[in-house]
Amino acid sequence: MSFRSGIGFDVHRFVEGRPLVLGGITVLSDRGLKGHSDADVLTHAIMDALLGAAALGDIGDHFPDTDPEWKDARSVEMLTTVREKLAHRGYAIRSIDASVICEAPRLGPYRDRMRAELASAVRLDRNQVSVKFGTNEGLGFVGRGEGIASMATVTIEWVG
Ligand code: MG
């Protein structure tokens, strides 16, 4: 079996006094996301999908939130570490597709910068990385503006 796929999902809660970082890009916002690292929910979903595709466990196994090394860490640097973990096991990343579900702020203007930042973190071309945005139609915790959710799917290939 040379191709494998993985899925990832993550949620972070909004808090005052932190920057909002998504896909490695700081988004203009009066609130950020709560988390041990920079709480980049988009990048976390992608990391979980990549680890899942290689059956290497989940983000909590590799980057425990009790580890001071990852306190306020840039998640795109953790994503680069995930790429290296896969490469050591013979896997190359072929595609990433992710969605961010968020009521506000509007994220569309940041799409291309996020794609470029994520692609560079895993040494892909930008056309191998897709980022999409949607709202939750005012429903649930995302709809109430309490947090942001993200999901991702990836394809990897065993290249030996
Ligand atoms: Mg997370």
Backbone and ligand atoms as CSV (ligand in chain L), in Angstrom:
chain,resi,resn,atom,element,x,y,z
A,1,MET,N,N,0.859,-1.198,0.000
A,1,MET,CA,C,0.000,0.000,0.000
A,1,MET,C,C,0.887,1.237,0.000
A,2,SER,N,N,0.841,2.037,-1.070
A,2,SER,CA,C,1.756,3.163,-1.126
A,2,SER,C,C,1.104,4.486,-0.725
A,3,PHE,N,N,-0.211,4.623,-0.949
A,3,PHE,CA,C,-0.904,5.857,-0.553
A,3,PHE,C,C,-1.744,5.617,0.691
A,4,ARG,N,N,-1.711,6.590,1.581
A,4,ARG,CA,C,-2.524,6.519,2.796
A,4,ARG,C,C,-3.148,7.888,3.032
A,5,SER,N,N,-4.296,7.899,3.697
A,5,SER,CA,C,-4.944,9.173,3.999
A,5,SER,C,C,-5.166,9.291,5.500
A,6,GLY,N,N,-5.340,10.520,5.970
A,6,GLY,CA,C,-5.581,10.761,7.390
A,6,GLY,C,C,-6.533,11.918,7.584
A,7,ILE,N,N,-7.231,11.905,8.717
A,7,ILE,CA,C,-8.107,13.024,9.067
A,7,ILE,C,C,-7.681,13.617,10.401
A,8,GLY,N,N,-7.971,14.889,10.557
A,8,GLY,CA,C,-7.684,15.556,11.825
A,8,GLY,C,C,-8.783,16.550,12.152
A,9,PHE,N,N,-8.981,16.772,13.442
A,9,PHE,CA,C,-9.991,17.723,13.908
A,9,PHE,C,C,-9.468,18.381,15.168
A,10,ASP,N,N,-9.744,19.674,15.326
A,10,ASP,CA,C,-9.321,20.352,16.552
A,10,ASP,C,C,-10.248,21.533,16.832
A,11,VAL,N,N,-10.319,21.886,18.100
A,11,VAL,CA,C,-11.105,23.029,18.563
A,11,VAL,C,C,-10.271,23.780,19.590
A,12,HIS,N,N,-10.291,25.107,19.528
A,12,HIS,CA,C,-9.734,25.916,20.616
A,12,HIS,C,C,-10.716,27.023,20.974
A,13,ARG,N,N,-10.694,27.375,22.240
A,13,ARG,CA,C,-11.589,28.375,22.816
A,13,ARG,C,C,-10.961,29.772,22.690
A,14,PHE,N,N,-11.803,30.777,22.380
A,14,PHE,CA,C,-11.330,32.162,22.354
A,14,PHE,C,C,-11.011,32.646,23.776
A,15,VAL,N,N,-9.933,33.419,23.898
A,15,VAL,CA,C,-9.619,34.117,25.157
A,15,VAL,C,C,-9.111,35.514,24.815
A,16,GLU,N,N,-9.228,36.396,25.790
A,16,GLU,CA,C,-8.676,37.738,25.631
A,16,GLU,C,C,-7.159,37.674,25.816
A,17,GLY,N,N,-6.473,38.615,25.196
A,17,GLY,CA,C,-5.065,38.823,25.506
A,17,GLY,C,C,-4.077,37.911,24.818
A,18,ARG,N,N,-4.510,37.187,23.777
A,18,ARG,CA,C,-3.568,36.391,22.999
A,18,ARG,C,C,-3.754,36.741,21.525
A,19,PRO,N,N,-2.688,36.646,20.741
A,19,PRO,CA,C,-2.853,36.849,19.296
A,19,PRO,C,C,-3.613,35.668,18.680
A,20,LEU,N,N,-4.307,35.921,17.580
A,20,LEU,CA,C,-4.994,34.858,16.840
A,20,LEU,C,C,-4.080,34.395,15.710
A,21,VAL,N,N,-3.589,33.162,15.831
A,21,VAL,CA,C,-2.669,32.604,14.844
A,21,VAL,C,C,-3.348,31.426,14.159
A,22,LEU,N,N,-3.441,31.494,12.838
A,22,LEU,CA,C,-4.065,30.421,12.050
A,22,LEU,C,C,-3.189,30.131,10.836
A,23,GLY,N,N,-2.798,28.887,10.666
A,23,GLY,CA,C,-1.922,28.542,9.556
A,23,GLY,C,C,-0.607,29.296,9.609
A,24,GLY,N,N,-0.165,29.624,10.825
A,24,GLY,CA,C,1.108,30.310,11.009
A,24,GLY,C,C,1.043,31.814,10.784
A,25,ILE,N,N,-0.140,32.323,10.444
A,25,ILE,CA,C,-0.305,33.752,10.151
A,25,ILE,C,C,-1.076,34.413,11.292
A,26,THR,N,N,-0.596,35.552,11.747
A,26,THR,CA,C,-1.308,36.299,12.782
A,26,THR,C,C,-2.430,37.106,12.134
A,27,VAL,N,N,-3.659,36.826,12.572
A,27,VAL,CA,C,-4.867,37.428,12.012
A,27,VAL,C,C,-5.289,38.589,12.902
A,28,LEU,N,N,-5.689,39.686,12.279
A,28,LEU,CA,C,-6.155,40.847,13.044
A,28,LEU,C,C,-7.441,40.477,13.787
A,29,SER,N,N,-7.375,40.535,15.131
A,29,SER,CA,C,-8.506,40.104,15.949
A,29,SER,C,C,-8.339,40.672,17.346
A,30,ASP,N,N,-9.473,40.960,18.018
A,30,ASP,CA,C,-9.359,41.459,19.390
A,30,ASP,C,C,-9.228,40.319,20.396
A,31,ARG,N,N,-9.285,39.075,19.928
A,31,ARG,CA,C,-9.117,37.917,20.805
A,31,ARG,C,C,-8.248,36.876,20.107
A,32,GLY,N,N,-7.644,36.001,20.912
A,32,GLY,CA,C,-6.903,34.890,20.358
A,32,GLY,C,C,-7.477,33.585,20.871
A,33,LEU,N,N,-6.725,32.509,20.692
A,33,LEU,CA,C,-7.181,31.192,21.128
A,33,LEU,C,C,-6.345,30.706,22.306
A,34,LYS,N,N,-7.032,30.023,23.229
A,34,LYS,CA,C,-6.377,29.496,24.415
A,34,LYS,C,C,-5.686,28.176,24.069
A,35,GLY,N,N,-4.455,28.019,24.556
A,35,GLY,CA,C,-3.750,26.767,24.315
A,35,GLY,C,C,-2.356,26.825,24.896
A,36,HIS,N,N,-1.718,25.651,24.989
A,36,HIS,CA,C,-0.362,25.561,25.533
A,36,HIS,C,C,0.643,26.160,24.549
A,37,SER,N,N,0.447,25.846,23.264
A,37,SER,CA,C,1.285,26.422,22.206
A,37,SER,C,C,0.636,27.747,21.768
A,38,ASP,N,N,0.869,28.137,20.514
A,38,ASP,CA,C,0.188,29.334,20.005
A,38,ASP,C,C,-1.286,29.065,19.684
A,39,ALA,N,N,-1.743,27.812,19.906
A,39,ALA,CA,C,-3.163,27.429,19.749
A,39,ALA,C,C,-3.652,27.572,18.307
A,40,ASP,N,N,-2.750,27.324,17.363
A,40,ASP,CA,C,-3.071,27.416,15.925
A,40,ASP,C,C,-3.909,26.193,15.536
A,41,VAL,N,N,-5.221,26.356,15.648
A,41,VAL,CA,C,-6.149,25.231,15.511
A,41,VAL,C,C,-6.088,24.621,14.109
A,42,LEU,N,N,-5.860,25.439,13.103
A,42,LEU,CA,C,-5.752,24.944,11.725
A,42,LEU,C,C,-4.534,24.034,11.579
A,43,THR,N,N,-3.401,24.514,12.050
A,43,THR,CA,C,-2.178,23.723,11.935
A,43,THR,C,C,-2.278,22.447,12.770
A,44,HIS,N,N,-2.931,22.511,13.924
A,44,HIS,CA,C,-3.090,21.312,14.759
A,44,HIS,C,C,-3.914,20.239,14.045
A,45,ALA,N,N,-4.985,20.639,13.364
A,45,ALA,CA,C,-5.802,19.653,12.644
A,45,ALA,C,C,-4.971,18.981,11.548
A,46,ILE,N,N,-4.138,19.764,10.869
A,46,ILE,CA,C,-3.288,19.204,9.813
A,46,ILE,C,C,-2.263,18.235,10.417
A,47,MET,N,N,-1.660,18.621,11.542
A,47,MET,CA,C,-0.676,17.742,12.193
A,47,MET,C,C,-1.321,16.418,12.582
A,48,ASP,N,N,-2.531,16.468,13.144
A,48,ASP,CA,C,-3.208,15.239,13.554
A,48,ASP,C,C,-3.530,14.358,12.348
A,49,ALA,N,N,-3.926,14.981,11.240
A,49,ALA,CA,C,-4.218,14.226,10.029
A,49,ALA,C,C,-2.955,13.532,9.498
A,50,LEU,N,N,-1.831,14.233,9.527
A,50,LEU,CA,C,-0.574,13.646,9.044
A,50,LEU,C,C,-0.133,12.483,9.932
A,51,LEU,N,N,-0.199,12.682,11.248
A,51,LEU,CA,C,0.180,11.603,12.165
A,51,LEU,C,C,-0.760,10.414,11.983
A,52,GLY,N,N,-2.055,10.715,11.777
A,52,GLY,CA,C,-3.026,9.642,11.578
A,52,GLY,C,C,-2.766,8.864,10.297
A,53,ALA,N,N,-2.413,9.566,9.230
A,53,ALA,CA,C,-2.153,8.892,7.955
A,53,ALA,C,C,-1.020,7.877,8.088
A,54,ALA,N,N,-0.056,8.185,8.930
A,54,ALA,CA,C,1.085,7.294,9.133
A,54,ALA,C,C,0.878,6.365,10.336
A,55,ALA,N,N,-0.308,6.416,10.946
A,55,ALA,CA,C,-0.617,5.606,12.136
A,55,ALA,C,C,0.417,5.824,13.232
A,56,LEU,N,N,0.743,7.087,13.475
A,56,LEU,CA,C,1.761,7.434,14.476
A,56,LEU,C,C,1.155,8.058,15.729
A,57,GLY,N,N,-0.133,7.801,15.965
A,57,GLY,CA,C,-0.754,8.369,17.156
A,57,GLY,C,C,-1.290,9.758,16.876
A,58,ASP,N,N,-1.382,10.581,17.915
A,58,ASP,CA,C,-1.951,11.913,17.727
A,58,ASP,C,C,-1.019,12.995,18.269
A,59,ILE,N,N,-1.459,14.213,18.101
A,59,ILE,CA,C,-0.634,15.371,18.444
A,59,ILE,C,C,-0.262,15.364,19.931
A,60,GLY,N,N,-1.191,14.888,20.781
A,60,GLY,CA,C,-0.918,14.846,22.220
A,60,GLY,C,C,0.182,13.854,22.581
A,61,ASP,N,N,0.335,12.807,21.769
A,61,ASP,CA,C,1.411,11.834,22.008
A,61,ASP,C,C,2.776,12.460,21.721
A,62,HIS,N,N,2.830,13.287,20.688
A,62,HIS,CA,C,4.118,13.817,20.223
A,62,HIS,C,C,4.469,15.170,20.832
A,63,PHE,N,N,3.433,15.952,21.200
A,63,PHE,CA,C,3.659,17.304,21.731
A,63,PHE,C,C,2.812,17.497,22.983
A,64,PRO,N,N,3.134,16.794,24.076
A,64,PRO,CA,C,2.284,16.868,25.268
A,64,PRO,C,C,2.194,18.295,25.828
A,65,ASP,N,N,0.974,18.662,26.255
A,65,ASP,CA,C,0.798,20.043,26.728
A,65,ASP,C,C,1.358,20.237,28.136
A,66,THR,N,N,2.019,19.199,28.657
A,66,THR,CA,C,2.753,19.346,29.916
A,66,THR,C,C,4.226,19.661,29.661
A,67,ASP,N,N,4.624,19.630,28.368
A,67,ASP,CA,C,6.046,19.779,28.033
A,67,ASP,C,C,6.383,21.255,27.837
A,68,PRO,N,N,7.273,21.806,28.685
A,68,PRO,CA,C,7.609,23.233,28.548
A,68,PRO,C,C,8.216,23.586,27.194
A,69,GLU,N,N,8.759,22.583,26.475
A,69,GLU,CA,C,9.348,22.863,25.161
A,69,GLU,C,C,8.301,23.459,24.209
A,70,TRP,N,N,7.031,23.095,24.372
A,70,TRP,CA,C,5.987,23.515,23.433
A,70,TRP,C,C,5.157,24.668,23.975
A,71,LYS,N,N,5.556,25.212,25.145
A,71,LYS,CA,C,4.828,26.360,25.697
A,71,LYS,C,C,4.966,27.540,24.741
A,72,ASP,N,N,3.823,28.061,24.278
A,72,ASP,CA,C,3.782,29.196,23.342
A,72,ASP,C,C,4.535,28.919,22.037
A,73,ALA,N,N,4.780,27.631,21.747
A,73,ALA,CA,C,5.527,27.281,20.537
A,73,ALA,C,C,4.746,27.678,19.297
A,74,ARG,N,N,5.478,27.972,18.213
A,74,ARG,CA,C,4.831,28.200,16.917
A,74,ARG,C,C,4.433,26.839,16.354
A,75,SER,N,N,3.149,26.662,16.125
A,75,SER,CA,C,2.670,25.359,15.673
A,75,SER,C,C,3.211,24.985,14.297
A,76,VAL,N,N,3.481,25.971,13.438
A,76,VAL,CA,C,4.044,25.614,12.134
A,76,VAL,C,C,5.430,24.988,12.283
A,77,GLU,N,N,6.149,25.316,13.360
A,77,GLU,CA,C,7.420,24.630,13.598
A,77,GLU,C,C,7.181,23.199,14.074
A,78,MET,N,N,6.123,22.996,14.859
A,78,MET,CA,C,5.740,21.636,15.238
A,78,MET,C,C,5.320,20.843,13.995
A,79,LEU,N,N,4.647,21.520,13.057
A,79,LEU,CA,C,4.248,20.865,11.804
A,79,LEU,C,C,5.480,20.406,11.024
A,80,THR,N,N,6.505,21.222,11.005
A,80,THR,CA,C,7.753,20.826,10.347
A,80,THR,C,C,8.332,19.578,11.016
A,81,THR,N,N,8.256,19.515,12.340
A,81,THR,CA,C,8.719,18.324,13.064
A,81,THR,C,C,7.912,17.094,12.667
A,82,VAL,N,N,6.609,17.256,12.474
A,82,VAL,CA,C,5.770,16.134,12.024
A,82,VAL,C,C,6.204,15.669,10.630
A,83,ARG,N,N,6.466,16.625,9.737
A,83,ARG,CA,C,6.947,16.251,8.400
A,83,ARG,C,C,8.221,15.408,8.496
A,84,GLU,N,N,9.116,15.806,9.410
A,84,GLU,CA,C,10.371,15.069,9.585
A,84,GLU,C,C,10.120,13.670,10.143
A,85,LYS,N,N,9.183,13.564,11.084
A,85,LYS,CA,C,8.855,12.244,11.646
A,85,LYS,C,C,8.337,11.302,10.552
A,86,LEU,N,N,7.508,11.838,9.661
A,86,LEU,CA,C,6.991,11.018,8.561
A,86,LEU,C,C,8.109,10.665,7.582
A,87,ALA,N,N,8.961,11.648,7.268
A,87,ALA,CA,C,10.045,11.412,6.316
A,87,ALA,C,C,10.983,10.317,6.819
A,88,HIS,N,N,11.230,10.304,8.147
A,88,HIS,CA,C,12.102,9.273,8.715
A,88,HIS,C,C,11.521,7.881,8.538
A,89,ARG,N,N,10.199,7.805,8.422
A,89,ARG,CA,C,9.543,6.510,8.228
A,89,ARG,C,C,9.230,6.236,6.759
A,90,GLY,N,N,9.750,7.084,5.861
A,90,GLY,CA,C,9.624,6.837,4.430
A,90,GLY,C,C,8.395,7.433,3.771
A,91,TYR,N,N,7.698,8.333,4.486
A,91,TYR,CA,C,6.473,8.912,3.929
A,91,TYR,C,C,6.703,10.332,3.411
A,92,ALA,N,N,6.165,10.598,2.220
A,92,ALA,CA,C,6.156,11.947,1.644
A,92,ALA,C,C,4.713,12.458,1.636
A,93,ILE,N,N,4.535,13.722,1.981
A,93,ILE,CA,C,3.199,14.326,1.975
A,93,ILE,C,C,2.858,14.716,0.539
A,94,ARG,N,N,1.664,14.345,0.092
A,94,ARG,CA,C,1.239,14.664,-1.283
A,94,ARG,C,C,0.176,15.736,-1.350
A,95,SER,N,N,-0.742,15.770,-0.376
A,95,SER,CA,C,-1.757,16.818,-0.402
A,95,SER,C,C,-2.303,17.075,0.990
A,96,ILE,N,N,-2.718,18.313,1.205
A,96,ILE,CA,C,-3.356,18.736,2.457
A,96,ILE,C,C,-4.594,19.538,2.080
A,97,ASP,N,N,-5.726,19.210,2.699
A,97,ASP,CA,C,-6.942,20.013,2.521
A,97,ASP,C,C,-7.531,20.257,3.901
A,98,ALA,N,N,-7.782,21.503,4.225
A,98,ALA,CA,C,-8.261,21.833,5.569
A,98,ALA,C,C,-9.396,22.845,5.496
A,99,SER,N,N,-10.271,22.788,6.508
A,99,SER,CA,C,-11.345,23.771,6.667
A,99,SER,C,C,-11.261,24.384,8.049
A,100,VAL,N,N,-11.543,25.670,8.117
A,100,VAL,CA,C,-11.630,26.369,9.399
A,100,VAL,C,C,-13.068,26.845,9.544
A,101,ILE,N,N,-13.694,26.548,10.690
A,101,ILE,CA,C,-15.080,26.947,10.933
A,101,ILE,C,C,-15.063,28.001,12.028
A,102,CYS,N,N,-15.451,29.218,11.654
A,102,CYS,CA,C,-15.255,30.390,12.501
A,102,CYS,C,C,-16.275,31.455,12.107
A,103,GLU,N,N,-16.948,32.049,13.094
A,103,GLU,CA,C,-17.932,33.088,12.765
A,103,GLU,C,C,-17.258,34.419,12.432
A,104,ALA,N,N,-16.222,34.769,13.189
A,104,ALA,CA,C,-15.522,36.037,12.984
A,104,ALA,C,C,-14.142,35.921,13.628
A,105,PRO,N,N,-13.134,36.599,13.131
A,105,PRO,CA,C,-13.168,37.519,11.989
A,105,PRO,C,C,-13.228,36.789,10.649
A,106,ARG,N,N,-13.442,37.551,9.576
A,106,ARG,CA,C,-13.412,36.984,8.228
A,106,ARG,C,C,-11.973,36.629,7.869
A,107,LEU,N,N,-11.793,35.420,7.346
A,107,LEU,CA,C,-10.438,34.905,7.148
A,107,LEU,C,C,-10.013,34.860,5.683
A,108,GLY,N,N,-10.964,35.044,4.775
A,108,GLY,CA,C,-10.658,34.933,3.348
A,108,GLY,C,C,-9.421,35.700,2.895
A,109,PRO,N,N,-9.257,36.943,3.364
A,109,PRO,CA,C,-8.093,37.717,2.911
A,109,PRO,C,C,-6.746,37.099,3.306
A,110,TYR,N,N,-6.746,36.164,4.250
A,110,TYR,CA,C,-5.494,35.564,4.718
A,110,TYR,C,C,-5.177,34.232,4.037
A,111,ARG,N,N,-6.100,33.754,3.195
A,111,ARG,CA,C,-5.979,32.391,2.664
A,111,ARG,C,C,-4.638,32.129,1.992
A,112,ASP,N,N,-4.244,32.990,1.077
A,112,ASP,CA,C,-3.035,32.709,0.307
A,112,ASP,C,C,-1.792,32.725,1.184
A,113,ARG,N,N,-1.764,33.627,2.168
A,113,ARG,CA,C,-0.595,33.660,3.068
A,113,ARG,C,C,-0.551,32.398,3.921
A,114,MET,N,N,-1.714,31.936,4.386
A,114,MET,CA,C,-1.737,30.693,5.177
A,114,MET,C,C,-1.267,29.506,4.342
A,115,ARG,N,N,-1.753,29.421,3.104
A,115,ARG,CA,C,-1.347,28.304,2.233
A,115,ARG,C,C,0.162,28.332,2.006
A,116,ALA,N,N,0.704,29.512,1.772
A,116,ALA,CA,C,2.142,29.625,1.523
A,116,ALA,C,C,2.932,29.238,2.773
A,117,GLU,N,N,2.469,29.688,3.940
A,117,GLU,CA,C,3.186,29.394,5.185
A,117,GLU,C,C,3.148,27.891,5.496
A,118,LEU,N,N,1.966,27.291,5.346
A,118,LEU,CA,C,1.833,25.857,5.617
A,118,LEU,C,C,2.654,25.043,4.620
A,119,ALA,N,N,2.593,25.422,3.345
A,119,ALA,CA,C,3.332,24.696,2.313
A,119,ALA,C,C,4.827,24.742,2.591
A,120,SER,N,N,5.298,25.906,2.997
A,120,SER,CA,C,6.722,26.023,3.272
A,120,SER,C,C,7.118,25.201,4.492
A,121,ALA,N,N,6.238,25.075,5.478
A,121,ALA,CA,C,6.557,24.303,6.689
A,121,ALA,C,C,6.736,22.816,6.386
A,122,VAL,N,N,6.082,22.332,5.329
A,122,VAL,CA,C,6.177,20.898,5.000
A,122,VAL,C,C,6.816,20.670,3.627
A,123,ARG,N,N,7.440,21.712,3.082
A,123,ARG,CA,C,8.164,21.626,1.808
A,123,ARG,C,C,7.278,21.136,0.666
A,124,LEU,N,N,6.077,21.692,0.580
A,124,LEU,CA,C,5.194,21.403,-0.546
A,124,LEU,C,C,5.063,22.654,-1.410
A,125,ASP,N,N,4.533,22.442,-2.629
A,125,ASP,CA,C,4.110,23.581,-3.436
A,125,ASP,C,C,2.771,24.071,-2.895
A,126,ARG,N,N,2.516,25.348,-3.089
A,126,ARG,CA,C,1.273,25.896,-2.570
A,126,ARG,C,C,0.047,25.203,-3.184
A,127,ASN,N,N,0.167,24.716,-4.413
A,127,ASN,CA,C,-1.000,24.071,-5.034
A,127,ASN,C,C,-1.293,22.686,-4.458
A,128,GLN,N,N,-0.447,22.211,-3.536
A,128,GLN,CA,C,-0.722,20.955,-2.819
A,128,GLN,C,C,-1.410,21.212,-1.484
A,129,VAL,N,N,-1.607,22.466,-1.135
A,129,VAL,CA,C,-2.174,22.829,0.173
A,129,VAL,C,C,-3.423,23.678,-0.040
A,130,SER,N,N,-4.555,23.175,0.451
A,130,SER,CA,C,-5.832,23.895,0.338
A,130,SER,C,C,-6.313,24.293,1.728
A,131,VAL,N,N,-6.768,25.526,1.857
A,131,VAL,CA,C,-7.364,26.001,3.112
A,131,VAL,C,C,-8.699,26.658,2.768
A,132,LYS,N,N,-9.746,26.250,3.470
A,132,LYS,CA,C,-11.088,26.760,3.207
A,132,LYS,C,C,-11.687,27.304,4.506
A,133,PHE,N,N,-12.648,28.200,4.344
A,133,PHE,CA,C,-13.257,28.828,5.520
A,133,PHE,C,C,-14.768,28.739,5.441
A,134,GLY,N,N,-15.389,28.578,6.601
A,134,GLY,CA,C,-16.840,28.603,6.668
A,134,GLY,C,C,-17.276,29.077,8.039
A,135,THR,N,N,-18.563,29.407,8.152
A,135,THR,CA,C,-19.124,29.722,9.465
A,135,THR,C,C,-19.948,28.531,9.928
A,136,ASN,N,N,-20.464,28.601,11.130
A,136,ASN,CA,C,-21.337,27.543,11.645
A,136,ASN,C,C,-22.796,28.012,11.653
A,137,GLU,N,N,-23.090,29.011,10.786
A,137,GLU,CA,C,-24.466,29.499,10.628
A,137,GLU,C,C,-25.077,29.930,11.955
A,138,GLY,N,N,-24.213,30.433,12.852
A,138,GLY,CA,C,-24.710,30.927,14.130
A,138,GLY,C,C,-25.067,29.850,15.138
A,139,LEU,N,N,-24.799,28.594,14.804
A,139,LEU,CA,C,-25.210,27.483,15.676
A,139,LEU,C,C,-24.061,27.001,16.560
A,140,GLY,N,N,-24.404,26.593,17.773
A,140,GLY,CA,C,-23.432,25.932,18.639
A,140,GLY,C,C,-22.342,26.861,19.145
A,141,PHE,N,N,-21.280,26.260,19.695
A,141,PHE,CA,C,-20.229,27.072,20.322
A,141,PHE,C,C,-19.476,27.920,19.304
A,142,VAL,N,N,-19.315,27.398,18.091
A,142,VAL,CA,C,-18.669,28.216,17.057
A,142,VAL,C,C,-19.587,29.371,16.673
A,143,GLY,N,N,-20.865,29.076,16.542
A,143,GLY,CA,C,-21.841,30.096,16.171
A,143,GLY,C,C,-21.938,31.209,17.200
A,144,ARG,N,N,-21.765,30.852,18.462
A,144,ARG,CA,C,-21.802,31.862,19.531
A,144,ARG,C,C,-20.479,32.611,19.663
A,145,GLY,N,N,-19.507,32.265,18.838
A,145,GLY,CA,C,-18.226,32.950,18.875
A,145,GLY,C,C,-17.375,32.566,20.069
A,146,GLU,N,N,-17.574,31.346,20.583
A,146,GLU,CA,C,-16.805,30.911,21.749
A,146,GLU,C,C,-15.477,30.268,21.372
A,147,GLY,N,N,-15.347,29.877,20.111
A,147,GLY,CA,C,-14.112,29.221,19.702
A,147,GLY,C,C,-14.092,29.005,18.200
A,148,ILE,N,N,-13.034,28.335,17.755
A,148,ILE,CA,C,-12.839,28.018,16.334
A,148,ILE,C,C,-12.585,26.517,16.225
A,149,ALA,N,N,-13.188,25.892,15.215
A,149,ALA,CA,C,-12.952,24.477,14.919
A,149,ALA,C,C,-12.240,24.358,13.584
A,150,SER,N,N,-11.495,23.282,13.425
A,150,SER,CA,C,-10.823,23.047,12.156
A,150,SER,C,C,-10.751,21.560,11.881
A,151,MET,N,N,-10.845,21.186,10.621
A,151,MET,CA,C,-10.664,19.794,10.222
A,151,MET,C,C,-9.761,19.740,9.007
A,152,ALA,N,N,-9.098,18.600,8.867
A,152,ALA,CA,C,-8.142,18.454,7.765
A,152,ALA,C,C,-8.122,17.021,7.277
A,153,THR,N,N,-7.824,16.874,6.007
A,153,THR,CA,C,-7.555,15.566,5.448
A,153,THR,C,C,-6.261,15.665,4.636
A,154,VAL,N,N,-5.488,14.586,4.668
A,154,VAL,CA,C,-4.195,14.598,3.973
A,154,VAL,C,C,-3.999,13.283,3.228
A,155,THR,N,N,-3.136,13.338,2.224
A,155,THR,CA,C,-2.676,12.132,1.555
A,155,THR,C,C,-1.162,12.083,1.656
A,156,ILE,N,N,-0.670,10.915,2.030
A,156,ILE,CA,C,0.782,10.707,2.063
A,156,ILE,C,C,1.108,9.483,1.224
A,157,GLU,N,N,2.370,9.403,0.773
A,157,GLU,CA,C,2.794,8.257,-0.043
A,157,GLU,C,C,4.049,7.652,0.572
A,158,TRP,N,N,4.076,6.343,0.641
A,158,TRP,CA,C,5.289,5.672,1.115
A,158,TRP,C,C,6.268,5.602,-0.060
A,159,VAL,N,N,7.404,6.262,0.133
A,159,VAL,CA,C,8.383,6.329,-0.950
A,159,VAL,C,C,9.680,5.604,-0.556
A,160,GLY,N,N,9.694,5.004,0.644
A,160,GLY,CA,C,10.821,4.190,1.092
A,160,GLY,C,C,11.994,4.980,1.603
L,1,MG,MG,MG,-5.013,21.991,19.436
